[in-house]
């Protein structure tokens, strides 16, 4: 299988099981453990080369922390 471009993946614990799959499809994958309340913007700005693909994986439960949704948006709240 041919590998795709370089990638930067900001992830949480959910991504542990997905990592073997993404590692096999990208020629280079950098994994950064991130918590949603820490956005790592400075890290991204300081990269010498920007990745071709950027993936930011977060769980639904973290959307409220980021301000993307309001409390009570999801039925399981």
mmCIF file of the N, C-alpha and C atoms, coordinates in Angstrom:
data_MODEL
# 
_entry.id   MODEL 
# 
loop_
_atom_site.group_PDB 
_atom_site.id 
_atom_site.type_symbol 
_atom_site.label_atom_id 
_atom_site.label_alt_id 
_atom_site.label_comp_id 
_atom_site.label_asym_id 
_atom_site.label_entity_id 
_atom_site.label_seq_id 
_atom_site.pdbx_PDB_ins_code 
_atom_site.Cartn_x 
_atom_site.Cartn_y 
_atom_site.Cartn_z 
_atom_site.occupancy 
_atom_site.B_iso_or_equiv 
_atom_site.pdbx_formal_charge 
_atom_site.auth_seq_id 
_atom_site.auth_comp_id 
_atom_site.auth_asym_id 
_atom_site.auth_atom_id 
_atom_site.pdbx_PDB_model_num 
ATOM 1   N N  . UNK A 1 1  ? 0.842   -1.179 0.000  1.00 0.00 ? 1  UNK A N  1 
ATOM 2   C CA . UNK A 1 1  ? 0.000   0.000  0.000  1.00 0.00 ? 1  UNK A CA 1 
ATOM 3   C C  . UNK A 1 1  ? 0.886   1.241  0.000  1.00 0.00 ? 1  UNK A C  1 
ATOM 4   N N  . UNK A 1 2  ? 0.560   2.196  -0.814 1.00 0.00 ? 2  UNK A N  1 
ATOM 5   C CA . UNK A 1 2  ? 1.333   3.428  -0.909 1.00 0.00 ? 2  UNK A CA 1 
ATOM 6   C C  . UNK A 1 2  ? 0.989   4.367  0.239  1.00 0.00 ? 2  UNK A C  1 
ATOM 7   N N  . UNK A 1 3  ? 2.027   4.939  0.859  1.00 0.00 ? 3  UNK A N  1 
ATOM 8   C CA . UNK A 1 3  ? 1.811   5.867  1.972  1.00 0.00 ? 3  UNK A CA 1 
ATOM 9   C C  . UNK A 1 3  ? 1.486   7.258  1.436  1.00 0.00 ? 3  UNK A C  1 
ATOM 10  N N  . UNK A 1 4  ? 0.675   7.977  2.199  1.00 0.00 ? 4  UNK A N  1 
ATOM 11  C CA . UNK A 1 4  ? 0.328   9.350  1.850  1.00 0.00 ? 4  UNK A CA 1 
ATOM 12  C C  . UNK A 1 4  ? 1.346   10.307 2.461  1.00 0.00 ? 4  UNK A C  1 
ATOM 13  N N  . UNK A 1 5  ? 1.012   11.549 2.522  1.00 0.00 ? 5  UNK A N  1 
ATOM 14  C CA . UNK A 1 5  ? 1.896   12.623 2.955  1.00 0.00 ? 5  UNK A CA 1 
ATOM 15  C C  . UNK A 1 5  ? 2.209   12.588 4.443  1.00 0.00 ? 5  UNK A C  1 
ATOM 16  N N  . UNK A 1 6  ? 2.989   13.587 4.854  1.00 0.00 ? 6  UNK A N  1 
ATOM 17  C CA . UNK A 1 6  ? 3.299   13.766 6.267  1.00 0.00 ? 6  UNK A CA 1 
ATOM 18  C C  . UNK A 1 6  ? 2.064   14.263 7.010  1.00 0.00 ? 6  UNK A C  1 
ATOM 19  N N  . UNK A 1 7  ? 1.974   13.881 8.283  1.00 0.00 ? 7  UNK A N  1 
ATOM 20  C CA . UNK A 1 7  ? 0.810   14.297 9.053  1.00 0.00 ? 7  UNK A CA 1 
ATOM 21  C C  . UNK A 1 7  ? 1.202   14.680 10.470 1.00 0.00 ? 7  UNK A C  1 
ATOM 22  N N  . UNK A 1 8  ? 0.402   15.538 11.042 1.00 0.00 ? 8  UNK A N  1 
ATOM 23  C CA . UNK A 1 8  ? 0.500   15.896 12.448 1.00 0.00 ? 8  UNK A CA 1 
ATOM 24  C C  . UNK A 1 8  ? -0.854  15.571 13.049 1.00 0.00 ? 8  UNK A C  1 
ATOM 25  N N  . UNK A 1 9  ? -0.842  14.753 14.096 1.00 0.00 ? 9  UNK A N  1 
ATOM 26  C CA . UNK A 1 9  ? -2.091  14.291 14.689 1.00 0.00 ? 9  UNK A CA 1 
ATOM 27  C C  . UNK A 1 9  ? -2.109  14.672 16.160 1.00 0.00 ? 9  UNK A C  1 
ATOM 28  N N  . UNK A 1 10 ? -3.024  15.555 16.523 1.00 0.00 ? 10 UNK A N  1 
ATOM 29  C CA . UNK A 1 10 ? -3.223  15.924 17.920 1.00 0.00 ? 10 UNK A CA 1 
ATOM 30  C C  . UNK A 1 10 ? -4.305  14.996 18.436 1.00 0.00 ? 10 UNK A C  1 
ATOM 31  N N  . UNK A 1 11 ? -4.003  14.275 19.498 1.00 0.00 ? 11 UNK A N  1 
ATOM 32  C CA . UNK A 1 11 ? -4.875  13.186 19.895 1.00 0.00 ? 11 UNK A CA 1 
ATOM 33  C C  . UNK A 1 11 ? -5.050  13.099 21.398 1.00 0.00 ? 11 UNK A C  1 
ATOM 34  N N  . UNK A 1 12 ? -6.048  12.307 21.796 1.00 0.00 ? 12 UNK A N  1 
ATOM 35  C CA . UNK A 1 12 ? -6.215  11.972 23.206 1.00 0.00 ? 12 UNK A CA 1 
ATOM 36  C C  . UNK A 1 12 ? -6.153  10.450 23.320 1.00 0.00 ? 12 UNK A C  1 
ATOM 37  N N  . UNK A 1 13 ? -6.577  9.908  24.445 1.00 0.00 ? 13 UNK A N  1 
ATOM 38  C CA . UNK A 1 13 ? -6.439  8.474  24.673 1.00 0.00 ? 13 UNK A CA 1 
ATOM 39  C C  . UNK A 1 13 ? -7.252  7.621  23.698 1.00 0.00 ? 13 UNK A C  1 
ATOM 40  N N  . UNK A 1 14 ? -8.308  8.167  23.133 1.00 0.00 ? 14 UNK A N  1 
ATOM 41  C CA . UNK A 1 14 ? -9.135  7.418  22.192 1.00 0.00 ? 14 UNK A CA 1 
ATOM 42  C C  . UNK A 1 14 ? -8.336  6.966  20.979 1.00 0.00 ? 14 UNK A C  1 
ATOM 43  N N  . UNK A 1 15 ? -7.351  7.739  20.592 1.00 0.00 ? 15 UNK A N  1 
ATOM 44  C CA . UNK A 1 15 ? -6.617  7.487  19.351 1.00 0.00 ? 15 UNK A CA 1 
ATOM 45  C C  . UNK A 1 15 ? -5.632  6.327  19.459 1.00 0.00 ? 15 UNK A C  1 
ATOM 46  N N  . UNK A 1 16 ? -5.399  5.805  20.644 1.00 0.00 ? 16 UNK A N  1 
ATOM 47  C CA . UNK A 1 16 ? -4.435  4.717  20.832 1.00 0.00 ? 16 UNK A CA 1 
ATOM 48  C C  . UNK A 1 16 ? -4.731  3.555  19.881 1.00 0.00 ? 16 UNK A C  1 
ATOM 49  N N  . UNK A 1 17 ? -5.984  3.178  19.768 1.00 0.00 ? 17 UNK A N  1 
ATOM 50  C CA . UNK A 1 17 ? -6.348  2.059  18.901 1.00 0.00 ? 17 UNK A CA 1 
ATOM 51  C C  . UNK A 1 17 ? -6.324  2.415  17.419 1.00 0.00 ? 17 UNK A C  1 
ATOM 52  N N  . UNK A 1 18 ? -6.379  3.686  17.096 1.00 0.00 ? 18 UNK A N  1 
ATOM 53  C CA . UNK A 1 18 ? -6.356  4.115  15.693 1.00 0.00 ? 18 UNK A CA 1 
ATOM 54  C C  . UNK A 1 18 ? -4.933  4.328  15.170 1.00 0.00 ? 18 UNK A C  1 
ATOM 55  N N  . UNK A 1 19 ? -3.999  4.522  16.079 1.00 0.00 ? 19 UNK A N  1 
ATOM 56  C CA . UNK A 1 19 ? -2.626  4.858  15.692 1.00 0.00 ? 19 UNK A CA 1 
ATOM 57  C C  . UNK A 1 19 ? -1.986  3.857  14.718 1.00 0.00 ? 19 UNK A C  1 
ATOM 58  N N  . UNK A 1 20 ? -2.138  2.552  14.904 1.00 0.00 ? 20 UNK A N  1 
ATOM 59  C CA . UNK A 1 20 ? -1.523  1.625  13.938 1.00 0.00 ? 20 UNK A CA 1 
ATOM 60  C C  . UNK A 1 20 ? -2.038  1.828  12.505 1.00 0.00 ? 20 UNK A C  1 
ATOM 61  N N  . UNK A 1 21 ? -3.289  2.210  12.362 1.00 0.00 ? 21 UNK A N  1 
ATOM 62  C CA . UNK A 1 21 ? -3.852  2.413  11.027 1.00 0.00 ? 21 UNK A CA 1 
ATOM 63  C C  . UNK A 1 21 ? -3.315  3.693  10.389 1.00 0.00 ? 21 UNK A C  1 
ATOM 64  N N  . UNK A 1 22 ? -3.262  4.779  11.151 1.00 0.00 ? 22 UNK A N  1 
ATOM 65  C CA . UNK A 1 22 ? -2.763  6.028  10.575 1.00 0.00 ? 22 UNK A CA 1 
ATOM 66  C C  . UNK A 1 22 ? -1.257  5.935  10.309 1.00 0.00 ? 22 UNK A C  1 
ATOM 67  N N  . UNK A 1 23 ? -0.541  5.219  11.143 1.00 0.00 ? 23 UNK A N  1 
ATOM 68  C CA . UNK A 1 23 ? 0.897   5.065  10.912 1.00 0.00 ? 23 UNK A CA 1 
ATOM 69  C C  . UNK A 1 23 ? 1.173   4.331  9.607  1.00 0.00 ? 23 UNK A C  1 
ATOM 70  N N  . UNK A 1 24 ? 0.271   3.451  9.222  1.00 0.00 ? 24 UNK A N  1 
ATOM 71  C CA . UNK A 1 24 ? 0.490   2.686  7.992  1.00 0.00 ? 24 UNK A CA 1 
ATOM 72  C C  . UNK A 1 24 ? 0.102   3.457  6.729  1.00 0.00 ? 24 UNK A C  1 
ATOM 73  N N  . UNK A 1 25 ? -0.687  4.522  6.839  1.00 0.00 ? 25 UNK A N  1 
ATOM 74  C CA . UNK A 1 25 ? -1.102  5.229  5.618  1.00 0.00 ? 25 UNK A CA 1 
ATOM 75  C C  . UNK A 1 25 ? -0.351  6.540  5.381  1.00 0.00 ? 25 UNK A C  1 
ATOM 76  N N  . UNK A 1 26 ? 0.383   7.033  6.372  1.00 0.00 ? 26 UNK A N  1 
ATOM 77  C CA . UNK A 1 26 ? 1.169   8.253  6.187  1.00 0.00 ? 26 UNK A CA 1 
ATOM 78  C C  . UNK A 1 26 ? 2.649   7.908  6.130  1.00 0.00 ? 26 UNK A C  1 
ATOM 79  N N  . UNK A 1 27 ? 3.395   8.602  5.275  1.00 0.00 ? 27 UNK A N  1 
ATOM 80  C CA . UNK A 1 27 ? 4.834   8.356  5.208  1.00 0.00 ? 27 UNK A CA 1 
ATOM 81  C C  . UNK A 1 27 ? 5.520   8.791  6.500  1.00 0.00 ? 27 UNK A C  1 
ATOM 82  N N  . UNK A 1 28 ? 4.953   9.792  7.163  1.00 0.00 ? 28 UNK A N  1 
ATOM 83  C CA . UNK A 1 28 ? 5.453   10.242 8.464  1.00 0.00 ? 28 UNK A CA 1 
ATOM 84  C C  . UNK A 1 28 ? 4.265   10.767 9.255  1.00 0.00 ? 28 UNK A C  1 
ATOM 85  N N  . UNK A 1 29 ? 4.138   10.297 10.485 1.00 0.00 ? 29 UNK A N  1 
ATOM 86  C CA . UNK A 1 29 ? 3.047   10.759 11.340 1.00 0.00 ? 29 UNK A CA 1 
ATOM 87  C C  . UNK A 1 29 ? 3.623   11.152 12.694 1.00 0.00 ? 29 UNK A C  1 
ATOM 88  N N  . UNK A 1 30 ? 3.388   12.397 13.082 1.00 0.00 ? 30 UNK A N  1 
ATOM 89  C CA . UNK A 1 30 ? 3.805   12.865 14.412 1.00 0.00 ? 30 UNK A CA 1 
ATOM 90  C C  . UNK A 1 30 ? 2.555   12.939 15.276 1.00 0.00 ? 30 UNK A C  1 
ATOM 91  N N  . UNK A 1 31 ? 2.624   12.271 16.425 1.00 0.00 ? 31 UNK A N  1 
ATOM 92  C CA . UNK A 1 31 ? 1.486   12.230 17.335 1.00 0.00 ? 31 UNK A CA 1 
ATOM 93  C C  . UNK A 1 31 ? 1.769   13.128 18.529 1.00 0.00 ? 31 UNK A C  1 
ATOM 94  N N  . UNK A 1 32 ? 0.848   14.012 18.819 1.00 0.00 ? 32 UNK A N  1 
ATOM 95  C CA . UNK A 1 32 ? 0.974   14.919 19.961 1.00 0.00 ? 32 UNK A CA 1 
ATOM 96  C C  . UNK A 1 32 ? -0.226  14.687 20.861 1.00 0.00 ? 32 UNK A C  1 
ATOM 97  N N  . UNK A 1 33 ? 0.058   14.279 22.093 1.00 0.00 ? 33 UNK A N  1 
ATOM 98  C CA . UNK A 1 33 ? -1.016  14.075 23.065 1.00 0.00 ? 33 UNK A CA 1 
ATOM 99  C C  . UNK A 1 33 ? -1.550  15.442 23.442 1.00 0.00 ? 33 UNK A C  1 
ATOM 100 N N  . UNK A 1 34 ? -2.840  15.636 23.284 1.00 0.00 ? 34 UNK A N  1 
ATOM 101 C CA . UNK A 1 34 ? -3.391  16.947 23.609 1.00 0.00 ? 34 UNK A CA 1 
ATOM 102 C C  . UNK A 1 34 ? -4.646  16.793 24.450 1.00 0.00 ? 34 UNK A C  1 
ATOM 103 N N  . UNK A 1 35 ? -4.802  17.710 25.353 1.00 0.00 ? 35 UNK A N  1 
ATOM 104 C CA . UNK A 1 35 ? -6.034  17.816 26.112 1.00 0.00 ? 35 UNK A CA 1 
ATOM 105 C C  . UNK A 1 35 ? -6.788  18.992 25.506 1.00 0.00 ? 35 UNK A C  1 
ATOM 106 N N  . UNK A 1 36 ? -8.093  18.903 25.384 1.00 0.00 ? 36 UNK A N  1 
ATOM 107 C CA . UNK A 1 36 ? -8.831  19.941 24.655 1.00 0.00 ? 36 UNK A CA 1 
ATOM 108 C C  . UNK A 1 36 ? -8.679  21.341 25.219 1.00 0.00 ? 36 UNK A C  1 
ATOM 109 N N  . UNK A 1 37 ? -8.466  21.441 26.528 1.00 0.00 ? 37 UNK A N  1 
ATOM 110 C CA . UNK A 1 37 ? -8.330  22.782 27.093 1.00 0.00 ? 37 UNK A CA 1 
ATOM 111 C C  . UNK A 1 37 ? -6.956  23.394 26.832 1.00 0.00 ? 37 UNK A C  1 
ATOM 112 N N  . UNK A 1 38 ? -6.014  22.591 26.333 1.00 0.00 ? 38 UNK A N  1 
ATOM 113 C CA . UNK A 1 38 ? -4.680  23.089 25.959 1.00 0.00 ? 38 UNK A CA 1 
ATOM 114 C C  . UNK A 1 38 ? -4.584  23.005 24.443 1.00 0.00 ? 38 UNK A C  1 
ATOM 115 N N  . UNK A 1 39 ? -4.560  24.131 23.802 1.00 0.00 ? 39 UNK A N  1 
ATOM 116 C CA . UNK A 1 39 ? -4.715  24.115 22.346 1.00 0.00 ? 39 UNK A CA 1 
ATOM 117 C C  . UNK A 1 39 ? -3.412  24.032 21.556 1.00 0.00 ? 39 UNK A C  1 
ATOM 118 N N  . UNK A 1 40 ? -2.279  24.168 22.167 1.00 0.00 ? 40 UNK A N  1 
ATOM 119 C CA . UNK A 1 40 ? -0.986  23.970 21.514 1.00 0.00 ? 40 UNK A CA 1 
ATOM 120 C C  . UNK A 1 40 ? -0.782  24.847 20.277 1.00 0.00 ? 40 UNK A C  1 
ATOM 121 N N  . UNK A 1 41 ? -1.359  26.017 20.271 1.00 0.00 ? 41 UNK A N  1 
ATOM 122 C CA . UNK A 1 41 ? -1.222  26.909 19.117 1.00 0.00 ? 41 UNK A CA 1 
ATOM 123 C C  . UNK A 1 41 ? 0.239   27.298 18.918 1.00 0.00 ? 41 UNK A C  1 
ATOM 124 N N  . UNK A 1 42 ? 0.949   27.598 20.000 1.00 0.00 ? 42 UNK A N  1 
ATOM 125 C CA . UNK A 1 42 ? 2.357   27.974 19.862 1.00 0.00 ? 42 UNK A CA 1 
ATOM 126 C C  . UNK A 1 42 ? 3.165   26.839 19.249 1.00 0.00 ? 42 UNK A C  1 
ATOM 127 N N  . UNK A 1 43 ? 2.864   25.611 19.619 1.00 0.00 ? 43 UNK A N  1 
ATOM 128 C CA . UNK A 1 43 ? 3.572   24.465 19.044 1.00 0.00 ? 43 UNK A CA 1 
ATOM 129 C C  . UNK A 1 43 ? 3.373   24.425 17.537 1.00 0.00 ? 43 UNK A C  1 
ATOM 130 N N  . UNK A 1 44 ? 2.156   24.626 17.095 1.00 0.00 ? 44 UNK A N  1 
ATOM 131 C CA . UNK A 1 44 ? 1.861   24.582 15.666 1.00 0.00 ? 44 UNK A CA 1 
ATOM 132 C C  . UNK A 1 44 ? 2.558   25.716 14.918 1.00 0.00 ? 44 UNK A C  1 
ATOM 133 N N  . UNK A 1 45 ? 2.577   26.897 15.517 1.00 0.00 ? 45 UNK A N  1 
ATOM 134 C CA . UNK A 1 45 ? 3.200   28.050 14.861 1.00 0.00 ? 45 UNK A CA 1 
ATOM 135 C C  . UNK A 1 45 ? 4.708   27.901 14.745 1.00 0.00 ? 45 UNK A C  1 
ATOM 136 N N  . UNK A 1 46 ? 5.323   27.141 15.639 1.00 0.00 ? 46 UNK A N  1 
ATOM 137 C CA . UNK A 1 46 ? 6.779   27.010 15.656 1.00 0.00 ? 46 UNK A CA 1 
ATOM 138 C C  . UNK A 1 46 ? 7.305   25.851 14.814 1.00 0.00 ? 46 UNK A C  1 
ATOM 139 N N  . UNK A 1 47 ? 6.439   25.107 14.175 1.00 0.00 ? 47 UNK A N  1 
ATOM 140 C CA . UNK A 1 47 ? 6.901   24.000 13.348 1.00 0.00 ? 47 UNK A CA 1 
ATOM 141 C C  . UNK A 1 47 ? 7.722   24.523 12.170 1.00 0.00 ? 47 UNK A C  1 
ATOM 142 N N  . UNK A 1 48 ? 8.892   23.948 11.928 1.00 0.00 ? 48 UNK A N  1 
ATOM 143 C CA . UNK A 1 48 ? 9.704   24.415 10.797 1.00 0.00 ? 48 UNK A CA 1 
ATOM 144 C C  . UNK A 1 48 ? 9.037   24.123 9.451  1.00 0.00 ? 48 UNK A C  1 
ATOM 145 N N  . UNK A 1 49 ? 8.359   22.994 9.360  1.00 0.00 ? 49 UNK A N  1 
ATOM 146 C CA . UNK A 1 49 ? 7.609   22.651 8.152  1.00 0.00 ? 49 UNK A CA 1 
ATOM 147 C C  . UNK A 1 49 ? 6.185   22.305 8.544  1.00 0.00 ? 49 UNK A C  1 
ATOM 148 N N  . UNK A 1 50 ? 5.250   22.821 7.816  1.00 0.00 ? 50 UNK A N  1 
ATOM 149 C CA . UNK A 1 50 ? 3.845   22.521 8.097  1.00 0.00 ? 50 UNK A CA 1 
ATOM 150 C C  . UNK A 1 50 ? 3.512   21.147 7.508  1.00 0.00 ? 50 UNK A C  1 
ATOM 151 N N  . UNK A 1 51 ? 2.737   20.346 8.223  1.00 0.00 ? 51 UNK A N  1 
ATOM 152 C CA . UNK A 1 51 ? 2.373   19.026 7.695  1.00 0.00 ? 51 UNK A CA 1 
ATOM 153 C C  . UNK A 1 51 ? 1.390   19.157 6.534  1.00 0.00 ? 51 UNK A C  1 
ATOM 154 N N  . UNK A 1 52 ? 1.366   18.129 5.693  1.00 0.00 ? 52 UNK A N  1 
ATOM 155 C CA . UNK A 1 52 ? 0.408   18.109 4.592  1.00 0.00 ? 52 UNK A CA 1 
ATOM 156 C C  . UNK A 1 52 ? -1.003  17.813 5.094  1.00 0.00 ? 52 UNK A C  1 
ATOM 157 N N  . UNK A 1 53 ? -1.079  17.029 6.169  1.00 0.00 ? 53 UNK A N  1 
ATOM 158 C CA . UNK A 1 53 ? -2.372  16.654 6.739  1.00 0.00 ? 53 UNK A CA 1 
ATOM 159 C C  . UNK A 1 53 ? -2.331  16.934 8.231  1.00 0.00 ? 53 UNK A C  1 
ATOM 160 N N  . UNK A 1 54 ? -3.380  17.577 8.730  1.00 0.00 ? 54 UNK A N  1 
ATOM 161 C CA . UNK A 1 54 ? -3.503  17.851 10.160 1.00 0.00 ? 54 UNK A CA 1 
ATOM 162 C C  . UNK A 1 54 ? -4.792  17.215 10.653 1.00 0.00 ? 54 UNK A C  1 
ATOM 163 N N  . UNK A 1 55 ? -4.688  16.379 11.687 1.00 0.00 ? 55 UNK A N  1 
ATOM 164 C CA . UNK A 1 55 ? -5.859  15.738 12.278 1.00 0.00 ? 55 UNK A CA 1 
ATOM 165 C C  . UNK A 1 55 ? -5.905  16.142 13.747 1.00 0.00 ? 55 UNK A C  1 
ATOM 166 N N  . UNK A 1 56 ? -7.046  16.628 14.163 1.00 0.00 ? 56 UNK A N  1 
ATOM 167 C CA . UNK A 1 56 ? -7.237  16.972 15.576 1.00 0.00 ? 56 UNK A CA 1 
ATOM 168 C C  . UNK A 1 56 ? -8.378  16.120 16.091 1.00 0.00 ? 56 UNK A C  1 
ATOM 169 N N  . UNK A 1 57 ? -8.040  15.067 16.784 1.00 0.00 ? 57 UNK A N  1 
ATOM 170 C CA . UNK A 1 57 ? -9.041  14.134 17.287 1.00 0.00 ? 57 UNK A CA 1 
ATOM 171 C C  . UNK A 1 57 ? -9.384  14.502 18.712 1.00 0.00 ? 57 UNK A C  1 
ATOM 172 N N  . UNK A 1 58 ? -10.666 14.721 18.954 1.00 0.00 ? 58 UNK A N  1 
ATOM 173 C CA . UNK A 1 58 ? -11.151 14.967 20.317 1.00 0.00 ? 58 UNK A CA 1 
ATOM 174 C C  . UNK A 1 58 ? -12.472 14.223 20.491 1.00 0.00 ? 58 UNK A C  1 
ATOM 175 N N  . UNK A 1 59 ? -12.741 13.843 21.705 1.00 0.00 ? 59 UNK A N  1 
ATOM 176 C CA . UNK A 1 59 ? -14.003 13.177 21.996 1.00 0.00 ? 59 UNK A CA 1 
ATOM 177 C C  . UNK A 1 59 ? -15.148 14.177 22.071 1.00 0.00 ? 59 UNK A C  1 
ATOM 178 N N  . UNK A 1 60 ? -16.358 13.698 21.834 1.00 0.00 ? 60 UNK A N  1 
ATOM 179 C CA . UNK A 1 60 ? -17.536 14.565 21.914 1.00 0.00 ? 60 UNK A CA 1 
ATOM 180 C C  . UNK A 1 60 ? -17.638 15.277 23.257 1.00 0.00 ? 60 UNK A C  1 
ATOM 181 N N  . UNK A 1 61 ? -17.236 14.575 24.299 1.00 0.00 ? 61 UNK A N  1 
ATOM 182 C CA . UNK A 1 61 ? -17.346 15.142 25.644 1.00 0.00 ? 61 UNK A CA 1 
ATOM 183 C C  . UNK A 1 61 ? -16.511 16.404 25.810 1.00 0.00 ? 61 UNK A C  1 
ATOM 184 N N  . UNK A 1 62 ? -15.526 16.614 24.929 1.00 0.00 ? 62 UNK A N  1 
ATOM 185 C CA . UNK A 1 62 ? -14.645 17.773 25.028 1.00 0.00 ? 62 UNK A CA 1 
ATOM 186 C C  . UNK A 1 62 ? -15.147 18.979 24.252 1.00 0.00 ? 62 UNK A C  1 
ATOM 187 N N  . UNK A 1 63 ? -16.185 18.840 23.467 1.00 0.00 ? 63 UNK A N  1 
ATOM 188 C CA . UNK A 1 63 ? -16.657 19.961 22.659 1.00 0.00 ? 63 UNK A CA 1 
ATOM 189 C C  . UNK A 1 63 ? -17.128 21.130 23.512 1.00 0.00 ? 63 UNK A C  1 
ATOM 190 N N  . UNK A 1 64 ? -17.712 20.852 24.663 1.00 0.00 ? 64 UNK A N  1 
ATOM 191 C CA . UNK A 1 64 ? -18.149 21.933 25.546 1.00 0.00 ? 64 UNK A CA 1 
ATOM 192 C C  . UNK A 1 64 ? -16.955 22.698 26.107 1.00 0.00 ? 64 UNK A C  1 
ATOM 193 N N  . UNK A 1 65 ? -15.868 21.987 26.399 1.00 0.00 ? 65 UNK A N  1 
ATOM 194 C CA . UNK A 1 65 ? -14.660 22.619 26.924 1.00 0.00 ? 65 UNK A CA 1 
ATOM 195 C C  . UNK A 1 65 ? -14.098 23.606 25.913 1.00 0.00 ? 65 UNK A C  1 
ATOM 196 N N  . UNK A 1 66 ? -14.196 23.271 24.641 1.00 0.00 ? 66 UNK A N  1 
ATOM 197 C CA . UNK A 1 66 ? -13.657 24.121 23.580 1.00 0.00 ? 66 UNK A CA 1 
ATOM 198 C C  . UNK A 1 66 ? -14.571 25.273 23.211 1.00 0.00 ? 66 UNK A C  1 
ATOM 199 N N  . UNK A 1 67 ? -15.797 25.254 23.734 1.00 0.00 ? 67 UNK A N  1 
ATOM 200 C CA . UNK A 1 67 ? -16.730 26.316 23.390 1.00 0.00 ? 67 UNK A CA 1 
ATOM 201 C C  . UNK A 1 67 ? -17.410 26.103 22.054 1.00 0.00 ? 67 UNK A C  1 
ATOM 202 N N  . UNK A 1 68 ? -17.301 24.909 21.506 1.00 0.00 ? 68 UNK A N  1 
ATOM 203 C CA . UNK A 1 68 ? -17.934 24.617 20.220 1.00 0.00 ? 68 UNK A CA 1 
ATOM 204 C C  . UNK A 1 68 ? -19.428 24.381 20.403 1.00 0.00 ? 68 UNK A C  1 
ATOM 205 N N  . UNK A 1 69 ? -19.803 23.813 21.545 1.00 0.00 ? 69 UNK A N  1 
ATOM 206 C CA . UNK A 1 69 ? -21.214 23.574 21.826 1.00 0.00 ? 69 UNK A CA 1 
ATOM 207 C C  . UNK A 1 69 ? -21.548 24.120 23.199 1.00 0.00 ? 69 UNK A C  1 
ATOM 208 N N  . UNK A 1 70 ? -22.799 24.320 23.428 1.00 0.00 ? 70 UNK A N  1 
ATOM 209 C CA . UNK A 1 70 ? -23.278 24.788 24.728 1.00 0.00 ? 70 UNK A CA 1 
ATOM 210 C C  . UNK A 1 70 ? -23.587 23.597 25.639 1.00 0.00 ? 70 UNK A C  1 
ATOM 211 N N  . UNK A 1 71 ? -23.496 23.775 26.945 1.00 0.00 ? 71 UNK A N  1 
ATOM 212 C CA . UNK A 1 71 ? -23.867 22.684 27.861 1.00 0.00 ? 71 UNK A CA 1 
ATOM 213 C C  . UNK A 1 71 ? -25.304 22.226 27.568 1.00 0.00 ? 71 UNK A C  1 
ATOM 214 N N  . UNK A 1 72 ? -25.514 20.910 27.623 1.00 0.00 ? 72 UNK A N  1 
ATOM 215 C CA . UNK A 1 72 ? -26.831 20.364 27.361 1.00 0.00 ? 72 UNK A CA 1 
ATOM 216 C C  . UNK A 1 72 ? -27.134 20.105 25.902 1.00 0.00 ? 72 UNK A C  1 
ATOM 217 N N  . UNK A 1 73 ? -26.165 20.354 25.016 1.00 0.00 ? 73 UNK A N  1 
ATOM 218 C CA . UNK A 1 73 ? -26.375 20.159 23.586 1.00 0.00 ? 73 UNK A CA 1 
ATOM 219 C C  . UNK A 1 73 ? -26.606 18.687 23.238 1.00 0.00 ? 73 UNK A C  1 
ATOM 220 N N  . UNK A 1 74 ? -25.867 17.813 23.906 1.00 0.00 ? 74 UNK A N  1 
ATOM 221 C CA . UNK A 1 74 ? -25.972 16.385 23.631 1.00 0.00 ? 74 UNK A CA 1 
ATOM 222 C C  . UNK A 1 74 ? -27.003 15.756 24.564 1.00 0.00 ? 74 UNK A C  1 
ATOM 223 N N  . UNK A 1 75 ? -27.751 14.781 24.065 1.00 0.00 ? 75 UNK A N  1 
ATOM 224 C CA . UNK A 1 75 ? -28.830 14.188 24.867 1.00 0.00 ? 75 UNK A CA 1 
ATOM 225 C C  . UNK A 1 75 ? -28.343 13.443 26.109 1.00 0.00 ? 75 UNK A C  1 
ATOM 226 N N  . UNK A 1 76 ? -27.090 13.032 26.152 1.00 0.00 ? 76 UNK A N  1 
ATOM 227 C CA . UNK A 1 76 ? -26.601 12.285 27.298 1.00 0.00 ? 76 UNK A CA 1 
ATOM 228 C C  . UNK A 1 76 ? -26.066 13.184 28.404 1.00 0.00 ? 76 UNK A C  1 
ATOM 229 N N  . UNK A 1 77 ? -26.145 14.506 28.241 1.00 0.00 ? 77 UNK A N  1 
ATOM 230 C CA . UNK A 1 77 ? -25.671 15.438 29.282 1.00 0.00 ? 77 UNK A CA 1 
ATOM 231 C C  . UNK A 1 77 ? -26.534 15.362 30.510 1.00 0.00 ? 77 UNK A C  1 
# 
